[in-house]
Amino acid sequence: MGADKQKILLKVCGITRQEDATACEQLGVDFCGFVFHPASPRYITPQQVSLIQTSGCKRVGVFTTHNVQEIADIMMLAKLDYAQLHGRQEDAVVEALGGHRVIRVLFPGEAPSLSVIPRPEVAYTLFDSGYGTGKTFDWKILESAKRPFFVAGGLNAQNIPDLLKVCRPDGVDVNSGVEVAPGIKSAERIKEIKELL
């Protein structure tokens, strides 16, 4: 990475095991994500997350159908730094949690103008192709997106260089692209991506 280029943050989502969290820590990953959506093959309980150590990595919980009190309770139990709101939650939820603790997910085409800062303000916006689709989208629409933002959706070591040619997000969010099976990460694949950023 050249000195003139900003550091691009790396978030590894769908962590279910301590060994994968440890690998993330050792490889310098910035964020570890935990999925609290019961239908996901990467679902993990808040109690299980509370036992996983992620020293050096910020902890993010992915929420879809939980109400604001449930999110707040889980954040405390699981010792989370951020709530990633993946279920089109209302602004009131963001305000109740505190925008500085929220990563808000937007889907391509849903944002009225990517050049306008969403209200209420959040720590990060995350642009994703859908609910665990594992597919990419047209990154060109992000050229005017307000920062800071992450990109997710089908990212892996093969297509991240293409993403970086189209736009330079503040962070990339990987999941299935670093897995050998749902919820089982590959340290080697994480390392490959870390070296690209």
C-alpha positions as a Markdown table, in Angstrom:
| # | Residue | x | y | z |
|---|---|---|---|---|
| 1 | Met | 0.0 | 0.0 | 0.0 |
| 2 | Gly | 1.5 | 3.3 | -1.0 |
| 3 | Ala | 2.0 | 6.1 | 1.5 |
| 4 | Asp | -0.5 | 8.3 | -0.4 |
| 5 | Lys | -3.3 | 5.8 | -0.1 |
| 6 | Gln | -5.7 | 5.7 | 2.8 |
| 7 | Lys | -5.8 | 2.6 | 4.9 |
| 8 | Ile | -8.8 | 0.4 | 4.0 |
| 9 | Leu | -10.4 | -1.3 | 6.9 |
| 10 | Leu | -11.2 | -5.0 | 6.9 |
| 11 | Lys | -14.3 | -6.5 | 8.5 |
| 12 | Val | -14.7 | -10.3 | 8.6 |
| 13 | Cys | -18.3 | -11.2 | 9.2 |
| 14 | Gly | -19.9 | -14.4 | 10.2 |
| 15 | Ile | -17.4 | -15.4 | 13.0 |
| 16 | Thr | -18.6 | -18.4 | 14.9 |
| 17 | Arg | -15.4 | -19.8 | 16.4 |
| 18 | Gln | -12.6 | -18.6 | 18.7 |
| 19 | Glu | -9.9 | -19.9 | 16.3 |
| 20 | Asp | -11.2 | -17.7 | 13.5 |
| 21 | Ala | -11.4 | -14.6 | 15.8 |
| 22 | Thr | -7.8 | -15.3 | 16.9 |
| 23 | Ala | -6.7 | -15.5 | 13.3 |
| 24 | Cys | -8.4 | -12.2 | 12.6 |
| 25 | Glu | -6.6 | -10.6 | 15.5 |
| 26 | Gln | -3.2 | -12.0 | 14.4 |
| 27 | Leu | -3.7 | -10.8 | 10.8 |
| 28 | Gly | -4.6 | -7.3 | 11.8 |
| 29 | Val | -8.3 | -7.4 | 10.9 |
| 30 | Asp | -10.1 | -4.3 | 12.1 |
| 31 | Phe | -13.7 | -5.6 | 12.8 |
| 32 | Cys | -15.1 | -9.1 | 13.6 |
| 33 | Gly | -18.8 | -9.5 | 12.8 |
| 34 | Phe | -21.3 | -11.8 | 14.5 |
| 35 | Val | -24.6 | -12.7 | 12.9 |
| 36 | Phe | -27.7 | -12.7 | 15.2 |
| 37 | His | -30.2 | -13.6 | 12.5 |
| 38 | Pro | -31.5 | -17.1 | 13.5 |
| 39 | Ala | -32.1 | -18.2 | 9.9 |
| 40 | Ser | -28.5 | -17.7 | 8.9 |
| 41 | Pro | -26.1 | -20.6 | 8.7 |
| 42 | Arg | -23.6 | -18.4 | 10.5 |
| 43 | Tyr | -26.0 | -17.6 | 13.4 |
| 44 | Ile | -24.4 | -17.4 | 16.8 |
| 45 | Thr | -26.0 | -16.7 | 20.2 |
| 46 | Pro | -25.1 | -13.6 | 22.2 |
| 47 | Gln | -24.0 | -15.9 | 25.0 |
| 48 | Gln | -21.5 | -17.7 | 22.7 |
| 49 | Val | -20.2 | -14.3 | 21.4 |
| 50 | Ser | -19.6 | -13.1 | 24.9 |
| 51 | Leu | -17.1 | -16.0 | 25.3 |
| 52 | Ile | -15.2 | -15.2 | 22.1 |
| 53 | Gln | -12.1 | -13.0 | 22.6 |
| 54 | Thr | -11.3 | -10.5 | 19.9 |
| 55 | Ser | -8.5 | -8.4 | 21.4 |
| 56 | Gly | -7.6 | -5.7 | 18.9 |
| 57 | Cys | -10.7 | -6.2 | 16.7 |
| 58 | Lys | -13.8 | -4.1 | 17.0 |
| 59 | Arg | -16.9 | -6.2 | 17.6 |
| 60 | Val | -20.0 | -5.9 | 15.4 |
| 61 | Gly | -23.4 | -7.5 | 15.8 |
| 62 | Val | -25.6 | -8.0 | 12.7 |
| 63 | Phe | -29.2 | -7.4 | 13.5 |
| 64 | Thr | -32.3 | -7.9 | 11.3 |
| 65 | Thr | -35.5 | -8.3 | 13.2 |
| 66 | His | -34.6 | -7.3 | 16.8 |
| 67 | Asn | -36.2 | -4.3 | 18.4 |
| 68 | Val | -34.1 | -1.5 | 20.0 |
| 69 | Gln | -34.2 | -2.9 | 23.5 |
| 70 | Glu | -33.1 | -6.4 | 22.3 |
| 71 | Ile | -30.3 | -4.9 | 20.3 |
| 72 | Ala | -29.1 | -2.8 | 23.3 |
| 73 | Asp | -29.3 | -5.9 | 25.6 |
| 74 | Ile | -27.3 | -8.1 | 23.2 |
| 75 | Met | -24.7 | -5.3 | 22.6 |
| 76 | Met | -24.1 | -5.3 | 26.4 |
| 77 | Leu | -24.0 | -9.1 | 26.8 |
| 78 | Ala | -21.9 | -9.8 | 23.7 |
| 79 | Lys | -19.6 | -6.8 | 24.4 |
| 80 | Leu | -20.2 | -5.2 | 21.0 |
| 81 | Asp | -18.7 | -2.0 | 19.8 |
| 82 | Tyr | -21.2 | -1.6 | 16.9 |
| 83 | Ala | -24.7 | -2.6 | 15.8 |
| 84 | Gln | -25.0 | -3.3 | 12.1 |
| 85 | Leu | -28.6 | -2.7 | 11.2 |
| 86 | His | -29.4 | -4.9 | 8.3 |
| 87 | Gly | -33.2 | -4.8 | 8.5 |
| 88 | Arg | -34.3 | -1.4 | 7.4 |
| 89 | Gln | -34.7 | -0.2 | 11.0 |
| 90 | Glu | -36.2 | 3.2 | 11.5 |
| 91 | Asp | -34.2 | 6.3 | 12.4 |
| 92 | Ala | -35.5 | 6.1 | 15.9 |
| 93 | Val | -33.6 | 2.9 | 16.4 |
| 94 | Val | -30.3 | 4.6 | 15.3 |
| 95 | Glu | -31.0 | 7.5 | 17.6 |
| 96 | Ala | -31.8 | 5.3 | 20.6 |
| 97 | Leu | -28.6 | 3.3 | 20.2 |
| 98 | Gly | -26.4 | 6.3 | 19.4 |
| 99 | Gly | -25.4 | 6.8 | 15.8 |
| 100 | His | -21.7 | 6.6 | 16.7 |
| 101 | Arg | -22.3 | 2.9 | 17.5 |
| 102 | Val | -24.3 | 2.1 | 14.3 |
| 103 | Ile | -23.3 | 0.7 | 11.0 |
| 104 | Arg | -26.3 | 1.2 | 8.7 |
| 105 | Val | -26.8 | -1.1 | 5.8 |
| 106 | Leu | -28.1 | 0.3 | 2.5 |
| 107 | Phe | -28.9 | -1.7 | -0.6 |
| 108 | Pro | -28.1 | -0.5 | -4.1 |
| 109 | Gly | -30.8 | 1.7 | -5.6 |
| 110 | Glu | -32.5 | 2.3 | -2.3 |
| 111 | Ala | -30.6 | 5.4 | -1.2 |
| 112 | Pro | -32.2 | 8.5 | -2.8 |
| 113 | Ser | -28.8 | 10.2 | -3.2 |
| 114 | Leu | -25.5 | 8.6 | -2.3 |
| 115 | Ser | -23.9 | 12.1 | -2.1 |
| 116 | Val | -26.1 | 13.1 | 0.8 |
| 117 | Ile | -25.2 | 12.1 | 4.4 |
| 118 | Pro | -28.0 | 9.9 | 5.7 |
| 119 | Arg | -29.8 | 11.2 | 8.8 |
| 120 | Pro | -29.3 | 10.5 | 11.5 |
| 121 | Glu | -25.6 | 10.2 | 11.1 |
| 122 | Val | -24.0 | 6.9 | 11.8 |
| 123 | Ala | -20.4 | 5.6 | 12.3 |
| 124 | Tyr | -20.4 | 3.9 | 8.9 |
| 125 | Thr | -22.7 | 3.1 | 6.0 |
| 126 | Leu | -22.4 | -0.4 | 4.5 |
| 127 | Phe | -23.5 | -1.0 | 0.9 |
| 128 | Asp | -24.5 | -4.6 | 0.4 |
| 129 | Ser | -26.2 | -6.5 | -2.4 |
| 130 | Gly | -28.8 | -8.1 | -0.1 |
| 131 | Tyr | -29.3 | -10.5 | 2.8 |
| 132 | Gly | -26.4 | -12.9 | 2.5 |
| 133 | Thr | -26.6 | -13.3 | -1.2 |
| 134 | Gly | -22.9 | -13.6 | -1.7 |
| 135 | Lys | -23.2 | -11.6 | -4.9 |
| 136 | Thr | -21.6 | -8.4 | -6.0 |
| 137 | Phe | -23.3 | -5.3 | -7.4 |
| 138 | Asp | -22.4 | -2.4 | -9.7 |
| 139 | Trp | -19.8 | -0.6 | -7.6 |
| 140 | Lys | -19.8 | 2.4 | -9.9 |
| 141 | Ile | -22.8 | 3.8 | -8.1 |
| 142 | Leu | -20.6 | 4.4 | -5.1 |
| 143 | Glu | -18.3 | 6.9 | -6.8 |
| 144 | Ser | -20.3 | 9.7 | -5.2 |
| 145 | Ala | -21.1 | 8.0 | -1.9 |
| 146 | Lys | -20.6 | 10.0 | 1.2 |
| 147 | Arg | -17.9 | 8.6 | 3.5 |
| 148 | Pro | -17.1 | 6.7 | 5.5 |
| 149 | Phe | -18.6 | 3.6 | 3.9 |
| 150 | Phe | -18.0 | -0.2 | 3.6 |
| 151 | Val | -18.7 | -2.4 | 0.7 |
| 152 | Ala | -20.0 | -6.0 | 1.1 |
| 153 | Gly | -21.5 | -8.7 | -1.1 |
| 154 | Gly | -19.6 | -11.5 | -2.7 |
| 155 | Leu | -16.1 | -10.0 | -2.1 |
| 156 | Asn | -13.0 | -12.2 | -2.2 |
| 157 | Ala | -9.3 | -11.9 | -3.1 |
| 158 | Gln | -10.1 | -12.3 | -6.8 |
| 159 | Asn | -12.6 | -9.4 | -7.2 |
| 160 | Ile | -11.4 | -6.9 | -4.5 |
| 161 | Pro | -8.7 | -5.5 | -6.8 |
| 162 | Asp | -11.5 | -4.7 | -9.3 |
| 163 | Leu | -13.5 | -3.0 | -6.6 |
| 164 | Leu | -10.5 | -0.9 | -5.7 |
| 165 | Lys | -10.1 | 0.2 | -9.3 |
| 166 | Val | -13.7 | 1.4 | -9.4 |
| 167 | Cys | -13.9 | 3.1 | -6.0 |
| 168 | Arg | -11.8 | 3.1 | -2.8 |
| 169 | Pro | -14.2 | 2.4 | 0.1 |
| 170 | Asp | -13.2 | 3.1 | 3.6 |
| 171 | Gly | -13.7 | -0.6 | 4.4 |
| 172 | Val | -14.5 | -4.0 | 2.9 |
| 173 | Asp | -16.7 | -6.6 | 4.5 |
| 174 | Val | -16.0 | -10.2 | 3.7 |
| 175 | Asn | -17.8 | -13.3 | 4.7 |
| 176 | Ser | -18.3 | -16.3 | 2.3 |
| 177 | Gly | -15.3 | -15.2 | 0.3 |
| 178 | Val | -13.0 | -16.2 | 3.2 |
| 179 | Glu | -14.8 | -19.4 | 4.1 |
| 180 | Val | -14.2 | -23.1 | 3.6 |
| 181 | Ala | -17.8 | -23.8 | 4.9 |
| 182 | Pro | -20.5 | -21.5 | 6.3 |
| 183 | Gly | -19.1 | -20.0 | 9.5 |
| 184 | Ile | -15.7 | -21.6 | 9.1 |
| 185 | Lys | -13.1 | -19.2 | 8.0 |
| 186 | Ser | -9.8 | -19.7 | 6.2 |
| 187 | Ala | -6.9 | -17.7 | 7.8 |
| 188 | Glu | -5.0 | -18.0 | 4.4 |
| 189 | Arg | -7.9 | -16.4 | 2.5 |
| 190 | Ile | -8.2 | -13.6 | 5.1 |
| 191 | Lys | -4.4 | -13.0 | 4.8 |
| 192 | Glu | -4.7 | -12.8 | 1.0 |
| 193 | Ile | -7.3 | -10.0 | 1.3 |
| 194 | Lys | -5.5 | -8.2 | 4.0 |
| 195 | Glu | -2.4 | -8.0 | 1.8 |
| 196 | Leu | -4.5 | -6.3 | -1.0 |
| 197 | Leu | -5.7 | -3.4 | 1.2 |
